[in-house]
Amino acid sequence: MIGLTRQIAKTGVRGYSTVATSGARKVGTFRGGFLGFLLGVTVTGAGSYYYLIDEYKVANNVIVADVVALQNSINNLEKHVKSLESKK
């Protein structure tokens, strides 16, 4: 070991090399990012779905209330017309 250190000190070059292993690739980052993206999209989609359903129900109730009010005013108008016809 001391001889190798002296050789490196003299020449400035190592007498050995390290080989990078190209074994198993790490896909944890990709898989984790992809699963995180899918989880985020799913949660956002579900929240949006329930929000839209709630807004739909509110709008539907407003329309039904308007239709009921229109029906009541038509009934009142019919009663008024009948009372006017009976007076003649």
Secondary structure as GFF3:
##gff-version 3
##sequence-region A 1 88
A	DSSP	alpha_helix	2	11	.	.	.	ID=ss1
A	DSSP	alpha_helix	28	87	.	.	.	ID=ss2
###
